């Protein structure tokens, strides 16, 4: 049983969150992601890391993105 299958079984009818990186990219590639939340900060540490890891699939269009501007 995969880690995502285990998480879904444990969560029952609740949501399962997946962190960005290779695990998030694998879930995205497998079509298991229903919602994406991205928090952007205007500071870069080091060389940076790809948000969805090694995901090389086709670009996906987000439906009805909600943009919230920070107050500070």
C-alpha positions in Angstrom: 0.0 0.0 0.0 1.4 3.4 -1.0 1.9 6.2 1.5 -0.9 8.2 0.0 -3.3 5.2 0.1 -2.4 4.7 3.8 -3.0 8.4 4.5 -6.4 8.3 2.8 -7.4 5.2 4.7 -6.3 6.8 8.0 -8.1 10.1 7.2 -11.4 8.5 6.3 -13.6 11.2 4.8 -11.3 14.0 5.9 -8.7 15.8 3.7 -5.2 14.6 3.2 -2.5 17.2 2.8 0.7 16.6 0.8 3.7 18.8 1.1 5.5 20.2 -2.0 8.5 18.6 -3.4 8.8 15.1 -4.9 5.9 13.7 -2.9 3.6 16.6 -4.0 4.8 16.2 -7.6 4.1 12.5 -7.6 0.6 13.1 -6.2 0.0 15.8 -8.9 1.3 13.5 -11.7 -1.0 10.7 -10.4 -4.0 12.9 -10.6 -4.6 12.8 -6.8 -4.5 16.5 -6.2 -7.8 18.4 -6.0 -6.6 21.7 -4.5 -3.3 23.5 -4.4 -2.3 26.2 -1.9 0.8 28.2 -2.6 2.2 30.7 -0.2 4.7 33.0 -1.8 7.3 35.0 0.2 9.5 37.6 -1.4 12.7 36.1 0.1 14.9 33.5 -1.5 17.1 31.2 0.5 19.9 29.4 -1.2 19.5 28.2 -4.8 15.8 27.4 -4.4 13.9 24.1 -4.7 11.4 23.2 -7.4 7.9 23.4 -5.7 6.7 20.1 -7.2 10.0 18.3 -7.2 10.8 16.4 -10.4 7.2 16.8 -11.9 7.6 17.1 -15.6 4.0 16.6 -16.7 2.0 19.1 -18.7 1.3 22.5 -17.2 -2.1 22.5 -15.4 -4.6 25.4 -15.4 -5.9 26.3 -12.0 -9.7 26.8 -11.8 -10.8 30.0 -10.1 -7.6 30.8 -8.3 -8.1 32.9 -5.1 -5.5 35.6 -4.5 -5.1 37.1 -1.1 -2.7 40.0 -0.7 -0.7 40.3 2.5 -1.2 43.3 4.7 2.4 43.6 5.8 
